């Protein structure tokens, strides 16, 4: 309504790159992040890659006076890395762990051990209910041969579904995080189109920061320069997205990113640049339109493209399942042949033939190891096939619904 007061909300989002024992100058950077947050006084702080709960506890102790409410989301082997700091009371929390998250045998990447998830905190400010989501999707690693694209699309779809089904009682929806997708990638178009979320960078009245809003830039001393050679300005993979669900409007008044090193220091806060948004929320006279497709008019084409990519991943997973199953069968046959040979050798002991214990033992251990490894991988890829099949079926139903009710 005319004359209704405007609520201003300042949101901070950062992928902290804070891996204990591995990240460069981690403790120093965590201290710098804490000092900056105390000085700036944001309303909401959304962090990713805070893998160490000790780092979270240190930040919580440092920020307690400015951000009396916080929550750390736990999942996976080493944790989700997600946490939220708030100036306002947190009424409720919920965590959803994505069904697919890379491969356990890709140790050099490690995403599978992180338990990638989306965390939800519910906050009420001046009578307005906010659903605040923070997430971190699977990394790309190689854009030319992106083996993880089907998994990241499954995550983007599950994220969109999670937001859609949990935000019905909210007035305003906020999503922040490292989505590991370029702005025009099919996953981000699917997420925005299915939820109606709006990109703060595209909607901002004023912008200040890295060119094109990039959050992974070549002149950051912690980035791998060779991965950014095709992108001389860098890439934008960290986002703040928002949407008014009921009788409110949300406008991004200002968006900023950090730019390189921390003030007065020779290092940046992280290998990613932080994203900072100033949002204005105003009550309006009638309910806002929250139908699907408000942000993506060609949503049916996007769903079709996503379903095609998931199908490619499904066929690759089926081939992997077949290969590992065949390996397990061959290992089992080898064990059976060994058992038969051992029985034959034992039967010939009466003739004075020695029993080759060492050879049989080494071969048996080898066969058992291959059998266990192949069986474990076969079970993993069987689960992967089922999850991809489920997502492909959901996308098929979503496409049919869009075609029948455009």
C-alpha positions in Angstrom: 0.0 0.0 0.0 1.0 3.6 -0.5 2.8 4.9 2.5 3.7 1.4 3.9 7.2 1.5 5.4 10.1 -0.1 3.6 12.3 -2.8 5.3 15.9 -2.6 4.3 17.9 -5.9 4.5 21.6 -6.2 4.0 22.8 -9.7 2.9 26.3 -11.0 2.8 27.3 -14.2 0.9 30.8 -15.7 0.7 32.4 -19.1 -0.1 35.0 -19.0 2.6 37.4 -21.7 1.2 38.2 -22.6 4.8 39.5 -26.2 4.7 41.4 -27.2 7.8 45.1 -28.1 7.2 44.7 -27.5 3.4 43.6 -24.0 2.7 46.3 -21.4 2.5 46.5 -18.9 5.4 43.1 -20.2 6.6 43.2 -18.9 10.2 44.3 -15.5 9.1 41.5 -15.3 6.5 38.9 -16.5 9.0 40.0 -13.7 11.3 39.8 -11.1 8.5 36.3 -12.3 7.6 35.2 -12.0 11.2 36.7 -8.5 11.5 35.0 -7.3 8.3 31.6 -8.7 9.3 31.8 -7.0 12.7 32.6 -3.7 11.0 30.0 -3.8 8.3 27.1 -5.0 10.4 25.1 -7.0 7.8 21.6 -8.3 8.7 22.2 -11.8 7.3 25.5 -13.6 6.6 25.5 -16.7 4.5 28.8 -18.7 4.4 29.9 -21.8 2.5 33.0 -24.0 2.8 33.3 -23.5 6.6 34.2 -27.2 6.8 35.8 -26.9 10.3 33.3 -26.5 13.2 36.2 -25.0 15.1 36.3 -22.2 12.6 32.5 -21.8 12.9 32.9 -21.6 16.7 35.6 -19.0 16.4 33.5 -16.9 14.2 30.5 -17.3 16.4 32.5 -16.2 19.5 33.9 -13.2 17.5 30.5 -12.2 16.0 28.3 -12.9 19.0 27.7 -9.3 19.8 26.8 -8.3 16.3 25.1 -11.6 15.2 23.5 -13.2 18.3 21.8 -15.9 16.2 23.5 -18.5 14.1 23.2 -22.0 12.8 25.7 -24.6 11.4 24.4 -27.3 9.1 26.0 -30.7 9.6 26.1 -33.4 6.9 28.4 -35.8 5.0 31.8 -37.0 6.2 33.4 -33.6 6.7 30.2 -31.5 6.9 28.2 -29.3 4.5 30.3 -26.3 5.1 27.1 -24.2 5.4 26.3 -21.7 8.2 24.2 -18.6 8.8 24.7 -15.7 11.1 21.7 -13.4 11.7 20.9 -10.2 13.7 17.3 -11.6 14.0 16.0 -14.7 15.8 16.1 -17.9 13.8 12.7 -19.6 14.2 13.3 -22.9 12.5 16.0 -24.7 10.4 16.0 -27.6 7.9 18.7 -29.4 5.9 18.3 -31.3 2.7 21.2 -33.3 1.4 21.4 -33.8 -2.3 20.9 -37.3 -3.6 23.9 -37.2 -6.0 27.2 -35.5 -5.3 30.0 -36.8 -7.4 32.0 -40.0 -6.9 33.7 -41.3 -3.8 36.7 -42.5 -5.8 37.5 -39.0 -7.2 39.6 -38.2 -4.1 41.3 -35.2 -5.8 37.9 -33.4 -6.0 36.4 -34.5 -2.7 32.8 -33.2 -3.3 31.3 -36.6 -2.3 32.7 -36.4 1.2 31.3 -32.9 1.8 27.6 -33.9 1.9 26.6 -31.0 -0.4 23.2 -29.7 0.8 20.8 -26.8 1.0 20.1 -25.3 4.4 17.0 -23.4 5.3 16.6 -20.9 8.2 13.2 -19.2 8.9 13.5 -15.7 10.2 10.8 -13.2 11.1 11.6 -9.5 10.8 9.0 -6.8 11.4 6.2 -9.3 10.9 7.7 -10.5 7.6 8.5 -14.2 7.3 11.8 -14.9 5.5 12.8 -18.3 4.2 16.6 -18.0 3.8 18.4 -20.7 1.9 22.1 -21.3 1.7 23.7 -23.9 -0.6 26.8 -25.1 -2.4 26.5 -27.2 -5.5 29.0 -29.6 -7.1 32.0 -27.9 -8.7 32.6 -28.0 -12.5 36.4 -28.6 -12.6 36.5 -28.9 -16.4 34.0 -27.0 -18.6 34.9 -28.7 -21.8 34.4 -32.2 -20.4 32.1 -31.6 -17.4 31.5 -35.1 -16.1 29.6 -33.7 -13.1 27.0 -31.8 -15.1 24.2 -34.4 -14.6 24.8 -34.5 -10.9 24.8 -30.7 -10.7 21.6 -30.6 -12.7 20.0 -33.1 -10.2 21.1 -30.8 -7.4 19.7 -27.7 -9.1 16.4 -29.5 -9.7 16.2 -30.8 -6.1 17.1 -27.3 -4.9 14.3 -25.8 -6.9 11.9 -28.4 -5.7 13.0 -27.9 -2.1 12.5 -24.2 -2.3 9.1 -24.5 -4.0 7.7 -26.9 -1.5 9.1 -25.3 1.7 8.5 -21.6 0.9 4.6 -21.6 0.7 4.3 -20.1 4.2 7.0 -17.5 3.6 6.5 -13.8 2.6 10.0 -13.5 1.1 12.5 -16.1 -0.2 16.2 -15.5 -0.3 18.8 -17.9 -1.7 22.6 -17.3 -1.4 25.5 -19.6 -2.3 28.1 -20.9 -4.6 26.0 -22.5 -7.3 29.0 -23.4 -9.5 27.1 -22.4 -12.6 27.5 -19.5 -15.1 24.4 -17.2 -15.4 23.3 -18.7 -18.7 23.9 -22.4 -17.8 20.9 -24.7 -18.0 21.0 -25.4 -14.3 20.7 -21.8 -13.2 18.0 -21.2 -15.8 16.1 -24.2 -14.5 16.4 -23.0 -10.9 15.3 -19.5 -11.7 12.5 -20.6 -14.1 11.0 -23.2 -11.8 11.1 -21.1 -8.6 10.6 -17.6 -10.0 13.7 -16.3 -8.2 15.3 -13.1 -9.4 19.0 -12.5 -9.8 20.2 -9.6 -7.5 23.0 -8.7 -10.0 20.6 -8.4 -12.9 18.0 -6.5 -10.9 20.3 -4.2 -8.9 19.7 -0.4 -9.2 23.4 0.2 -8.4 26.4 -2.1 -8.7 29.9 -1.8 -7.5 32.6 -4.4 -7.8 34.2 -6.8 -10.2 33.3 -6.4 -13.9 30.2 -8.4 -14.9 29.7 -9.3 -11.2 32.4 -12.0 -11.4 33.2 -13.8 -8.2 36.0 -16.0 -9.4 38.6 -13.7 -10.9 42.1 -14.3 -12.3 43.9 -11.7 -10.2 42.9 -13.5 -7.0 46.1 -15.1 -5.7 44.3 -18.2 -4.6 42.6 -19.1 -7.9 44.0 -21.5 -10.5 44.8 -19.2 -13.3 44.8 -22.0 -16.0 41.1 -22.8 -15.3 40.2 -19.2 -16.0 42.1 -18.7 -19.3 38.9 -18.8 -21.4 37.4 -16.2 -19.1 39.8 -13.2 -18.9 37.4 -11.2 -16.6 36.6 -14.3 -14.5 33.2 -16.0 -13.9 30.1 -15.4 -11.9 29.2 -18.5 -9.9 28.1 -17.0 -6.5 24.6 -15.6 -6.3 22.0 -13.9 -4.2 18.6 -14.7 -5.5 15.3 -13.5 -4.1 11.5 -13.5 -4.6 8.4 -12.1 -2.9 5.9 -14.9 -2.3 2.9 -13.1 -0.9 1.8 -9.5 -0.7 5.2 -8.0 -0.8 7.7 -6.6 -3.4 11.4 -7.0 -3.2 13.9 -4.7 -4.9 17.7 -4.9 -5.0 18.8 -1.4 -4.3 22.5 -2.1 -4.4 24.8 -5.0 -5.1 28.6 -5.1 -4.3 31.4 -7.6 -4.6 34.7 -7.5 -2.9 37.6 -6.8 -5.2 40.8 -8.7 -4.6 42.8 -8.3 -1.4 41.3 -7.4 2.0 41.8 -3.7 3.0 45.4 -3.2 4.2 46.3 -6.8 3.5 48.2 -8.8 0.9 45.6 -11.6 0.7 41.9 -11.7 -0.2 39.2 -13.1 2.1 38.8 -16.2 0.0 39.4 -17.6 -3.5 35.9 -16.3 -4.2 34.8 -12.7 -4.0 32.0 -12.0 -1.6 28.5 -10.8 -2.8 26.7 -8.1 -0.7 23.1 -7.0 -1.5 20.9 -4.3 0.0 17.3 -5.4 -0.5 14.2 -3.2 0.1 11.0 -5.1 1.0 7.7 -3.3 0.8 4.1 -4.5 1.4 1.8 -4.0 -1.5 -2.0 -3.9 -1.8 -2.5 -7.3 -3.4 -0.7 -10.7 -3.4 2.3 -10.9 -5.7 2.2 -13.3 -8.6 4.1 -16.4 -7.5 3.3 -18.7 -10.4 5.9 -20.9 -12.0 7.7 -19.4 -15.0 7.7 -15.8 -13.8 11.4 -15.5 -14.4 11.8 -17.8 -17.4 9.2 -17.6 -20.2 10.7 -20.4 -22.1 10.7 -22.8 -19.2 9.5 -25.8 -21.2 12.6 -25.5 -23.4 14.8 -25.3 -20.3 13.2 -28.4 -18.8 13.7 -30.3 -22.0 17.4 -29.3 -22.2 17.9 -30.3 -18.5 16.2 -33.6 -19.1 18.4 -34.3 -22.1 21.6 -33.7 -20.1 20.3 -35.9 -17.2 19.6 -38.6 -19.8 23.2 -38.4 -21.0 24.3 -38.9 -17.4 21.9 -41.8 -16.9 23.3 -43.7 -19.9 26.9 -43.1 -18.7 25.9 -44.4 -15.2 24.3 -47.5 -16.7 27.5 -48.2 -18.6 29.5 -47.8 -15.4 27.1 -50.1 -13.5 27.5 -52.8 -16.2 31.3 -52.5 -16.2 31.6 -52.8 -12.5 29.1 -55.6 -12.3 31.0 -57.6 -15.0 34.3 -56.9 -13.0 32.6 -58.3 -9.9 31.5 -61.4 -11.7 35.0 -62.0 -13.1 36.5 -61.6 -9.7 34.1 -64.1 -8.2 34.9 -66.6 -11.0 38.6 -66.2 -10.3 37.9 -67.0 -6.6 35.9 -70.1 -7.6 38.7 -71.3 -10.0 41.2 -70.8 -7.2 39.1 -72.8 -4.8 38.9 -75.6 -7.4 42.6 -75.5 -8.0 43.3 -75.6 -4.3 41.1 -78.7 -3.9 43.0 -80.3 -6.7 46.3 -79.5 -5.2 45.3 -80.7 -1.8 44.2 -84.0 -3.4 47.6 -84.4 -4.9 49.5 -83.9 -1.6 49.5 -87.7 -1.1 51.7 -87.9 -4.2 54.2 -85.6 -2.5 53.4 -82.4 -4.4 54.0 -79.2 -2.3 51.1 -76.8 -1.7 52.0 -73.2 -2.9 50.5 -71.3 0.0 52.0 -67.9 -0.8 50.9 -67.9 -4.4 47.4 -69.0 -3.5 47.1 -66.5 -0.7 48.3 -63.5 -2.8 46.0 -64.4 -5.6 43.1 -64.9 -3.3 43.6 -61.5 -1.6 43.8 -59.9 -5.0 40.6 -61.5 -6.2 38.8 -60.6 -2.9 40.0 -57.0 -3.1 38.7 -56.7 -6.7 35.4 -58.3 -5.8 34.8 -56.0 -2.9 35.8 -52.9 -4.8 33.8 -53.8 -7.9 30.7 -54.7 -5.8 30.9 -51.4 -3.9 31.2 -49.5 -7.1 28.4 -51.5 -8.7 26.1 -50.6 -5.8 27.1 -47.0 -5.9 26.4 -46.7 -9.7 23.1 -48.6 -9.2 22.0 -45.9 -6.7 23.2 -43.3 -9.2 21.1 -44.8 -12.0 18.0 -44.8 -9.8 18.5 -41.2 -8.7 19.0 -40.1 -12.3 16.0 -42.1 -13.5 13.9 -40.5 -10.7 15.0 -37.0 -11.7 14.4 -37.7 -15.4 10.9 -38.9 -14.6 10.2 -35.8 -12.5 11.4 -33.5 -15.4 9.2 -35.4 -17.8 6.2 -34.9 -15.6 7.1 -31.2 -15.2 7.4 -30.8 -18.9 4.1 -32.4 -19.5 2.4 -30.1 -17.0 4.0 -27.1 -18.6 2.8 -28.2 -22.1 -0.7 -28.9 -20.9 -1.0 -25.7 -18.8 1.4 -23.1 -20.3 
